[in-house]
Amino acid sequence: FCAAIFVCSFLYFLFLLIKGPKRRVAMVLAGIVWVCLVAASRLYLRAHFASDVTGSMLFAGAFWLLIWSVKPVFDVCLAKILPKSILKGM
């Protein structure tokens, strides 16, 4: 769960910095690959059961759907702490 949330958070802030739709798609695909590799490593190393990994990914996805639905409120909070140069991409 923590790895998936970290990747989503990292990608969100990169999304603000990266311009152009092709670069953004590439960034999202890289994030998906990253999360899948972490999940596969957890299974390969037998650190978690498959149900743990699947549940964690579903929970993280649901969390980010919730965050995305309240994005306007989140953007107002970010506007108070981020520099103006980064906010131009929003």
C-alpha positions as CSV (number, residue, x, y, z in Angstrom):
1,F,0.0,0.0,0.0
2,C,2.8,2.4,0.9
3,A,4.7,1.8,-2.3
4,A,1.6,2.4,-4.4
5,I,0.7,5.6,-2.5
6,F,4.2,6.9,-2.8
7,V,4.3,6.3,-6.5
8,C,1.0,8.0,-7.0
9,S,2.0,11.0,-4.9
10,F,5.4,11.2,-6.7
11,L,3.6,11.0,-10.1
12,Y,1.1,13.7,-9.1
13,F,3.8,16.2,-8.4
14,L,5.8,15.2,-11.5
15,F,2.5,15.6,-13.4
16,L,2.5,19.3,-12.4
17,L,6.1,19.8,-13.7
18,I,5.9,17.8,-16.9
19,K,4.4,19.5,-19.9
20,G,2.9,17.7,-23.0
21,P,0.4,14.9,-23.1
22,K,2.9,12.3,-24.5
23,R,5.3,12.8,-21.7
24,R,2.5,12.6,-19.1
25,V,1.3,9.3,-20.6
26,A,4.8,8.0,-20.5
27,M,5.2,9.0,-16.9
28,V,1.9,7.3,-15.9
29,L,2.9,4.1,-17.7
30,A,6.3,4.2,-15.9
31,G,4.4,4.5,-12.6
32,I,2.2,1.6,-13.4
33,V,5.2,-0.5,-14.3
34,W,7.0,0.6,-11.1
35,V,4.0,-0.5,-8.9
36,C,3.7,-3.8,-10.7
37,L,7.4,-4.5,-10.3
38,V,7.1,-3.8,-6.6
39,A,4.1,-6.1,-6.3
40,A,5.9,-8.8,-8.2
41,S,8.9,-8.5,-6.0
42,R,6.7,-8.9,-2.9
43,L,5.3,-12.1,-4.3
44,Y,8.6,-13.4,-5.5
45,L,10.3,-12.9,-2.2
46,R,7.3,-14.4,-0.5
47,A,7.0,-11.3,1.7
48,H,3.2,-11.2,1.1
49,F,0.4,-13.4,-0.2
50,A,-1.2,-12.6,-3.6
51,S,-4.4,-11.5,-1.8
52,D,-2.4,-9.0,0.3
53,V,-0.8,-7.5,-2.8
54,T,-4.0,-7.4,-4.8
55,G,-5.9,-5.9,-1.9
56,S,-3.2,-3.3,-1.3
57,M,-3.3,-2.2,-5.0
58,L,-7.1,-2.0,-5.0
59,F,-7.1,0.0,-1.7
60,A,-4.4,2.4,-3.1
61,G,-6.4,2.8,-6.3
62,A,-9.6,3.6,-4.4
63,F,-7.7,6.1,-2.3
64,W,-6.4,7.9,-5.3
65,L,-9.9,7.9,-6.9
66,L,-11.1,9.6,-3.7
67,I,-8.2,12.1,-3.8
68,W,-8.9,12.8,-7.5
69,S,-12.5,13.5,-6.8
70,V,-11.6,16.2,-4.2
71,K,-8.8,17.6,-6.4
72,P,-10.2,21.2,-6.5
73,V,-9.9,21.4,-2.7
74,F,-6.5,19.8,-2.8
75,D,-5.3,22.3,-5.5
76,V,-6.3,25.2,-3.3
77,C,-4.2,23.7,-0.4
78,L,-1.3,23.2,-2.8
79,A,-1.5,26.7,-4.1
80,K,-0.7,27.9,-0.6
81,I,2.5,25.9,-0.3
82,L,3.9,25.4,-3.8
83,P,5.8,28.0,-5.8
84,K,3.9,29.8,-8.6
85,S,6.2,28.4,-11.3
86,I,5.0,24.9,-10.5
87,L,1.3,25.9,-10.3
88,K,1.3,27.1,-13.9
89,G,1.0,23.5,-15.0
90,M,-2.1,22.9,-13.0
